[in-house]
């Protein structure tokens, strides 16, 4: 069927070897740092406290372990693909080589939801920290210019099929105009990404070093102030709303899965890696392992210092340090600087990833050529980057953080599940193709990856999030059949043979 025509993996390998349009400037340290830059951010500085207070209590540690295990399964599958097909398209490219064009489009459209909305979500969190930091020095930005103009609360009686309830009803005016700081940071980072990948990577390396220093300081200092009473009960009993208990632990794992999106972004930089066959697995698995350990340590220290019920604030780590007394007031400023820097690097990684997805889809003809235009001097996909930044600025300025977070998580989980399935398919359809890195025990690891991601989607995310995902996908199908299907290079016979 034409809808499921595939690119040959061998053709993609040839394309990766011959395509020099993007500059190959990233080594294993840059790639690992890129992953850490994307993973260590909103998850530690914002979501840890929120998920503990709302869903899992001290057992948020288990939520991070469950999410990390699911990511490990997916990470091993990503490593095989990224070393074998070192192109910028991430899961989209892998889907094109294994499951066909329609599935590739679905993944690509899903990744837009994943990256674009995630960048906007993190920008809103960045705004909260910078406003708080400036306030410490007597600089107050009016609330009207630091918040979304509307907030959305899904009605308690909402049905997943009732689009009026899910998308129209429940919007409440906040009295604000725009979240200006969130828009500004997206704009500045967009300009940086247009200037060049190497410059962006160097900036990210500096930021990663800073925020790792902050996190390790928090863990080291906070460990001496843990009150074990705060860890009991470790798994709080379930309440009437279905939160806490073991269901709350799973819900927490699904919500904080958003924190792991950055490791996927490493694969979008494969076309800019110097030696992708070796460096991509190091970057993917190295960043994932380091960050999972840090998440677990921070969760233990945070819930040990402050009772989980008090952590539903915009800056939970700063709250924990403040609770230790005035003698550690200096550390609060250090934490806020680290959070601001950390969230900045997350935005950078996410905007980088989104523009590379657009670039690759455009090269395949599924999106207009404007998205694959490369700047003659900087050798970056500057128009795709500019459009990505402009849309992310609008979303960050207009929408509340709560509405965006679960959408990003469900998009990330869906992409990971498809990648794991794709590895199995390619083992059957192209068993002899060169694989510099092979997923160990693939017939066990890949199904576990698919199953764990689908389980977190089904058990951990509410029905209204699923409904919004379905609507987003429906919009994507309209665009694909109106433009992408007819303009596809495979459709025009310009790239490889149809299957």
C-alpha positions as CSV (number, residue, x, y, z in Angstrom):
1,X,0.0,0.0,0.0
2,X,1.2,3.5,-0.8
3,X,0.4,4.8,2.6
4,X,2.9,2.3,4.1
5,X,5.7,2.7,1.6
6,X,9.1,2.6,3.3
7,X,12.5,4.1,2.9
8,X,15.2,1.5,2.7
9,X,17.5,1.6,5.7
10,X,20.4,1.1,3.4
11,X,19.3,4.2,1.4
12,X,19.1,6.2,4.6
13,X,22.6,5.1,5.5
14,X,23.9,6.3,2.2
15,X,22.0,9.6,2.6
16,X,23.6,10.1,6.0
17,X,27.1,9.4,4.6
18,X,26.7,11.8,1.7
19,X,24.6,14.6,3.1
20,X,26.9,17.4,4.3
21,X,24.3,20.2,4.6
22,X,24.5,20.3,8.4
23,X,27.8,20.7,10.2
24,X,29.1,17.6,12.0
25,X,30.6,19.2,15.1
26,X,29.4,17.2,18.1
27,X,31.4,14.6,20.0
28,X,30.3,12.2,22.8
29,X,30.7,14.8,25.5
30,X,28.6,17.3,23.6
31,X,25.9,14.7,22.9
32,X,25.8,13.5,26.5
33,X,25.7,17.1,27.7
34,X,22.9,17.8,25.2
35,X,20.9,14.9,26.7
36,X,21.6,16.1,30.3
37,X,20.7,19.6,29.2
38,X,17.3,18.4,28.0
39,X,16.5,16.0,30.8
40,X,17.7,17.9,33.9
41,X,15.3,20.9,34.0
42,X,11.6,21.2,34.7
43,X,11.6,17.6,36.0
44,X,13.8,18.4,39.0
45,X,13.1,22.1,39.5
46,X,9.3,22.0,39.1
47,X,7.6,18.6,38.4
48,X,9.2,16.7,41.3
49,X,7.4,18.7,43.9
50,X,4.2,18.9,42.0
51,X,4.0,15.1,41.4
52,X,4.9,14.3,45.0
53,X,2.3,16.6,46.4
54,X,-0.5,15.7,44.0
55,X,0.0,12.0,43.1
56,X,2.7,9.9,44.8
57,X,4.0,11.5,48.0
58,X,7.6,10.3,49.0
59,X,7.0,7.4,46.5
60,X,7.7,9.8,43.7
61,X,11.1,8.1,43.9
62,X,9.4,5.0,42.6
63,X,7.7,7.0,39.9
64,X,11.1,8.1,38.7
65,X,12.4,4.6,38.8
66,X,9.4,3.2,36.8
67,X,9.7,6.0,34.2
68,X,13.5,5.5,34.1
69,X,13.1,1.8,33.4
70,X,10.7,2.5,30.6
71,X,13.1,5.0,29.2
72,X,16.0,2.5,29.5
73,X,14.1,0.1,27.3
74,X,13.4,2.8,24.7
75,X,16.9,4.2,25.0
76,X,18.5,0.9,24.0
77,X,16.2,0.8,20.9
78,X,17.0,4.5,20.1
79,X,20.7,3.7,20.4
80,X,20.5,1.0,17.7
81,X,18.6,3.3,15.3
82,X,20.7,6.4,15.9
83,X,24.0,4.6,15.3
84,X,22.6,2.8,12.2
85,X,20.7,5.8,10.7
86,X,22.5,9.0,11.8
87,X,20.0,11.5,10.4
88,X,18.1,14.4,12.1
89,X,14.6,13.0,12.1
90,X,14.7,10.9,15.3
91,X,11.7,8.6,15.7
92,X,10.2,10.0,12.5
93,X,13.1,8.7,10.4
94,X,13.1,5.4,12.2
95,X,9.4,5.0,11.6
96,X,9.9,5.8,7.9
97,X,12.4,3.0,7.6
98,X,10.4,0.4,9.4
99,X,6.6,1.0,9.6
100,X,6.0,3.2,6.5
101,X,5.2,6.7,5.5
102,X,1.9,7.1,7.2
103,X,3.3,5.9,10.6
104,X,6.3,8.1,10.0
105,X,4.0,11.1,9.6
106,X,2.1,10.2,12.7
107,X,5.3,10.1,14.7
108,X,6.5,13.4,13.1
109,X,3.3,15.1,13.9
110,X,3.4,13.6,17.4
111,X,7.0,14.9,17.9
112,X,5.7,18.4,17.1
113,X,3.4,18.1,20.0
114,X,6.2,16.7,22.1
115,X,8.9,19.3,21.4
116,X,7.0,22.5,20.6
117,X,4.7,22.3,23.5
118,X,7.4,21.1,25.8
119,X,9.6,24.0,25.0
120,X,6.7,26.4,25.7
121,X,5.9,24.6,29.0
122,X,9.5,24.8,30.2
123,X,9.6,28.5,29.2
124,X,6.6,29.1,31.5
125,X,8.5,27.4,34.4
126,X,11.6,29.6,33.5
127,X,9.4,32.7,33.8
128,X,8.3,31.7,37.3
129,X,11.9,31.3,38.5
130,X,13.2,34.5,36.9
131,X,10.4,36.5,38.4
132,X,11.1,35.1,41.8
133,X,14.8,35.7,41.5
134,X,14.4,39.3,40.4
135,X,11.9,39.9,43.2
136,X,14.7,39.0,45.7
137,X,16.5,42.1,44.5
138,X,13.5,44.4,44.6
139,X,12.7,44.1,40.9
140,X,9.0,43.3,40.5
141,X,7.5,42.6,37.1
142,X,3.7,43.2,37.1
143,X,1.7,39.9,37.3
144,X,-0.2,41.0,34.2
145,X,2.9,40.4,32.2
146,X,4.2,37.2,33.9
147,X,1.1,34.9,33.5
148,X,-1.1,33.4,30.9
149,X,-4.2,35.4,30.1
150,X,-6.5,32.4,30.7
151,X,-6.4,29.2,32.8
152,X,-8.2,26.0,31.9
153,X,-9.9,23.7,34.3
154,X,-11.5,20.6,32.8
155,X,-15.1,20.3,34.2
156,X,-15.3,17.3,36.6
157,X,-18.2,15.9,34.6
158,X,-16.4,16.1,31.3
159,X,-16.6,13.2,28.9
160,X,-13.6,12.3,26.7
161,X,-15.8,12.6,23.5
162,X,-17.3,16.0,24.4
163,X,-15.0,18.4,22.6
164,X,-17.0,21.4,23.9
165,X,-16.1,20.5,27.5
166,X,-12.5,19.6,26.7
167,X,-11.5,22.5,24.5
168,X,-14.0,25.4,25.0
169,X,-15.7,25.1,28.4
170,X,-13.5,25.7,31.5
171,X,-11.4,28.7,30.3
172,X,-11.2,31.3,33.0
173,X,-9.7,34.7,32.6
174,X,-6.7,35.4,34.9
175,X,-6.6,39.1,34.3
176,X,-3.1,38.8,32.8
177,X,-2.1,40.0,29.4
178,X,0.9,37.8,28.3
179,X,3.7,35.9,29.9
180,X,6.4,38.2,28.6
181,X,9.5,36.6,30.3
182,X,8.6,33.2,28.8
183,X,8.3,34.7,25.3
184,X,11.6,36.6,25.7
185,X,13.7,33.6,26.7
186,X,12.3,31.6,23.7
187,X,13.2,34.4,21.4
188,X,16.7,34.8,22.6
189,X,17.4,31.0,22.5
190,X,16.0,30.8,19.0
191,X,18.5,33.5,17.8
192,X,21.3,31.5,19.4
193,X,20.2,28.3,17.6
194,X,20.1,30.1,14.3
195,X,23.7,31.3,14.7
196,X,25.1,27.8,15.0
197,X,25.0,24.3,16.4
198,X,28.6,24.4,17.8
199,X,27.9,27.7,19.5
200,X,24.7,26.4,20.9
201,X,26.4,23.2,22.2
202,X,29.2,25.2,23.9
203,X,26.5,27.4,25.6
204,X,24.7,24.2,26.7
205,X,27.9,22.6,28.1
206,X,28.4,25.7,30.3
207,X,24.8,25.6,31.5
208,X,24.9,21.9,32.2
209,X,28.0,22.2,34.3
210,X,26.4,25.0,36.3
211,X,23.1,23.2,37.0
212,X,24.9,19.9,37.9
213,X,26.9,21.9,40.4
214,X,23.6,23.2,41.9
215,X,22.0,19.8,42.0
216,X,24.9,18.1,43.6
217,X,25.2,20.9,46.2
218,X,21.5,20.5,47.0
219,X,21.9,16.7,47.4
220,X,25.1,17.0,49.5
221,X,23.8,19.7,51.8
222,X,20.2,18.5,52.0
223,X,21.3,14.9,52.9
224,X,22.3,16.2,56.4
225,X,18.9,17.7,57.0
226,X,16.7,14.7,56.1
227,X,13.9,13.9,58.6
228,X,12.9,10.3,58.0
229,X,9.5,11.0,59.5
230,X,8.7,12.9,56.2
231,X,9.1,9.6,54.4
232,X,6.2,7.9,56.3
233,X,3.9,6.7,54.9
234,X,6.2,6.2,51.9
235,X,3.2,5.3,49.7
236,X,0.4,7.5,51.1
237,X,-3.1,5.8,51.1
238,X,-5.3,6.5,48.1
239,X,-7.7,9.3,48.4
240,X,-11.3,9.8,47.1
241,X,-10.0,11.3,43.9
242,X,-7.8,8.3,43.0
243,X,-4.6,10.0,43.9
244,X,-1.8,8.5,46.0
245,X,-1.6,4.8,46.6
246,X,0.0,2.7,43.9
247,X,-2.2,4.2,41.2
248,X,-0.8,7.6,42.3
249,X,2.7,6.2,41.8
250,X,1.9,5.2,38.2
251,X,0.1,8.5,37.6
252,X,3.2,10.3,38.9
253,X,5.4,8.2,36.6
254,X,3.3,9.2,33.6
255,X,3.3,12.9,34.5
256,X,7.0,13.2,35.2
257,X,7.8,11.2,32.0
258,X,7.8,14.7,30.5
259,X,11.1,15.2,32.2
260,X,12.8,12.5,30.1
261,X,12.0,14.1,26.7
262,X,15.5,15.6,26.4
263,X,17.1,12.2,25.8
264,X,15.1,11.8,22.6
265,X,16.5,15.2,21.5
266,X,20.0,13.7,21.4
267,X,18.9,11.5,18.4
268,X,17.7,14.6,16.5
269,X,21.3,15.8,16.5
270,X,22.6,12.6,14.9
271,X,23.3,14.3,11.6
272,X,25.6,16.8,13.4
273,X,27.6,14.1,15.3
274,X,31.2,13.6,14.3
275,X,31.2,9.9,14.7
276,X,27.5,8.9,15.2
277,X,28.1,5.2,15.1
278,X,30.1,5.4,18.3
279,X,29.0,8.7,19.8
280,X,25.2,8.4,19.6
281,X,24.8,5.4,21.9
282,X,27.2,7.0,24.4
283,X,25.2,10.3,24.3
284,X,21.8,8.6,24.6
285,X,22.5,6.0,27.3
286,X,25.0,8.1,29.2
287,X,22.7,11.1,29.6
288,X,19.8,8.8,30.6
289,X,21.7,6.9,33.2
290,X,23.2,10.0,34.8
291,X,19.9,11.9,35.0
292,X,17.9,9.0,36.4
293,X,20.3,8.6,39.3
294,X,20.1,12.4,39.9
295,X,16.3,12.4,39.8
296,X,16.2,9.6,42.4
297,X,18.6,11.3,44.7
298,X,16.9,14.7,44.5
299,X,13.5,13.1,45.1
300,X,14.7,11.4,48.2
301,X,16.4,14.5,49.6
302,X,13.5,16.8,48.7
303,X,10.7,14.7,50.3
304,X,13.0,14.0,53.3
305,X,13.5,17.7,54.0
306,X,9.9,18.9,53.5
307,X,6.7,17.0,53.9
308,X,5.4,16.1,50.4
309,X,2.0,17.9,51.0
310,X,3.9,21.2,51.0
311,X,5.7,20.8,47.7
312,X,3.0,21.8,45.2
313,X,4.8,25.1,44.5
314,X,6.6,26.6,41.5
315,X,10.1,26.3,43.1
316,X,10.1,23.2,45.4
317,X,13.8,22.9,45.8
318,X,14.1,26.6,46.8
319,X,11.3,26.0,49.3
320,X,13.2,23.1,50.8
321,X,16.4,25.2,51.2
322,X,14.4,28.1,52.8
323,X,13.0,25.6,55.3
324,X,16.5,24.9,56.6
325,X,16.9,28.3,58.2
326,X,18.5,31.7,57.4
327,X,22.1,30.2,57.7
328,X,21.5,28.6,54.3
329,X,19.8,31.6,52.6
330,X,22.8,32.0,50.2
331,X,22.0,28.6,48.8
332,X,18.5,29.7,47.8
333,X,20.0,32.2,45.3
334,X,22.4,29.6,44.0
335,X,19.4,27.2,43.5
336,X,17.4,29.8,41.6
337,X,20.4,30.6,39.4
338,X,20.8,26.9,38.7
339,X,17.1,26.5,37.9
340,X,17.1,29.5,35.6
341,X,20.2,28.2,33.8
342,X,18.9,24.6,33.8
343,X,15.5,25.5,32.3
344,X,17.3,27.6,29.7
345,X,19.3,24.7,28.4
346,X,16.1,22.5,28.3
347,X,14.4,25.1,26.1
348,X,17.5,25.2,23.9
349,X,17.5,21.4,23.4
350,X,13.8,21.2,22.7
351,X,13.8,24.0,20.2
352,X,16.8,22.4,18.5
353,X,15.0,19.1,18.3
354,X,11.8,20.5,16.8
355,X,13.6,22.4,14.0
356,X,15.5,19.2,13.1
357,X,12.3,17.2,12.9
358,X,10.8,19.9,10.6
359,X,14.0,19.9,8.5
360,X,13.9,16.1,7.9
361,X,10.2,16.0,7.1
362,X,10.7,18.8,4.6
363,X,13.6,17.0,3.0
364,X,11.3,14.0,2.5
365,X,8.6,16.3,0.9
366,X,6.0,15.9,3.6
367,X,6.4,19.5,4.6
368,X,7.0,22.5,2.3
369,X,10.7,23.2,1.2
370,X,10.9,26.3,3.4
371,X,11.4,24.1,6.4
372,X,14.6,22.6,5.0
373,X,16.2,25.9,4.0
374,X,19.8,26.0,5.4
375,X,21.5,29.3,6.2
376,X,24.5,29.8,3.8
377,X,26.7,31.0,6.6
378,X,25.6,29.3,9.8
379,X,24.6,26.0,8.1
380,X,21.5,25.6,10.3
381,X,17.9,25.1,9.3
382,X,17.2,28.8,10.1
383,X,13.7,29.2,8.7
384,X,12.4,26.1,10.5
385,X,14.1,27.3,13.6
386,X,12.6,30.8,13.3
387,X,9.1,29.4,12.8
388,X,9.5,27.0,15.7
389,X,10.6,29.8,17.9
390,X,7.8,32.1,16.9
391,X,5.1,29.5,17.5
392,X,6.7,28.5,20.8
393,X,6.7,32.1,21.9
394,X,3.0,32.4,21.3
395,X,2.2,29.2,23.2
396,X,4.4,30.2,26.1
397,X,2.8,33.6,26.3
398,X,-0.8,32.5,26.1
399,X,-1.2,29.0,27.7
400,X,-1.0,27.8,31.3
401,X,1.7,25.2,32.2
402,X,-0.7,22.6,33.6
403,X,-2.6,22.2,30.3
404,X,0.6,21.6,28.4
405,X,2.4,19.1,30.6
406,X,0.3,16.0,30.2
407,X,0.0,16.6,26.5
408,X,3.8,16.5,26.2
409,X,4.0,13.3,28.3
410,X,1.5,11.4,26.2
411,X,3.3,12.5,23.0
412,X,6.7,11.4,24.4
413,X,5.3,8.0,25.5
414,X,3.7,7.4,22.1
415,X,6.9,8.2,20.2
416,X,9.0,5.9,22.5
417,X,6.6,3.0,22.0
418,X,6.7,3.3,18.2
419,X,10.5,3.4,18.2
420,X,10.7,0.2,20.2
421,X,8.2,-1.5,17.8
422,X,10.3,-0.3,14.9
423,X,13.4,-2.0,16.1
424,X,11.7,-5.4,16.0
425,X,10.2,-4.7,12.6
426,X,13.6,-3.8,11.1
427,X,15.2,-6.9,12.6
428,X,12.7,-8.9,10.5
429,X,12.7,-6.9,7.3
430,X,16.4,-6.0,7.1
431,X,18.2,-8.5,9.3
432,X,21.6,-8.2,7.6
433,X,22.0,-4.4,7.5
434,X,25.0,-3.0,9.4
435,X,24.1,-2.2,13.0
436,X,27.1,-0.5,14.8
437,X,25.1,-0.8,18.1
438,X,22.7,-3.7,18.6
439,X,20.0,-3.6,21.3
440,X,20.8,-6.5,23.6
441,X,18.1,-9.2,24.1
442,X,16.0,-7.2,21.6
443,X,13.1,-9.7,21.6
444,X,12.7,-9.0,25.3
445,X,13.8,-5.4,25.6
446,X,11.7,-4.0,22.7
447,X,8.4,-5.6,23.7
448,X,9.0,-4.4,27.3
449,X,9.6,-0.9,25.9
450,X,6.3,-0.9,24.0
451,X,4.4,-2.4,26.9
452,X,5.7,-0.1,29.6
453,X,5.1,3.0,27.5
454,X,1.5,2.0,26.6
455,X,0.9,1.0,30.2
456,X,1.9,4.4,31.5
457,X,-0.3,6.1,28.8
458,X,-3.3,4.0,29.7
459,X,-3.0,3.8,33.4
460,X,-1.4,7.1,34.2
461,X,-3.0,9.7,32.0
462,X,-6.6,10.9,32.1
463,X,-9.1,10.4,29.3
464,X,-9.3,14.1,28.4
465,X,-5.5,14.0,27.6
466,X,-6.2,11.1,25.3
467,X,-9.0,13.1,23.6
468,X,-6.7,16.0,23.0
469,X,-4.1,13.7,21.5
470,X,-6.8,12.3,19.1
471,X,-7.9,15.7,18.0
472,X,-4.2,16.7,17.4
473,X,-3.7,13.6,15.3
474,X,-6.9,14.3,13.3
475,X,-5.5,17.7,12.4
476,X,-2.3,16.0,11.3
477,X,-4.1,13.5,9.1
478,X,-5.8,16.4,7.3
479,X,-2.4,18.1,6.6
480,X,-0.9,14.8,5.5
481,X,-3.6,14.0,2.9
482,X,-3.9,17.6,1.8
483,X,-0.2,18.1,1.2
484,X,2.3,15.5,2.5
485,X,1.0,12.4,0.7
486,X,1.1,14.1,-2.8
487,X,4.4,15.9,-2.3
488,X,6.3,13.0,-0.7
489,X,9.5,12.3,-2.6
490,X,8.7,8.6,-2.4
491,X,5.4,9.3,-4.0
492,X,7.2,11.2,-6.8
493,X,9.7,8.4,-7.2
494,X,12.7,10.6,-6.3
495,X,14.0,8.6,-3.4
496,X,14.4,4.8,-3.4
497,X,11.8,2.3,-4.3
498,X,8.4,2.0,-2.8
499,X,7.5,-1.0,-0.8
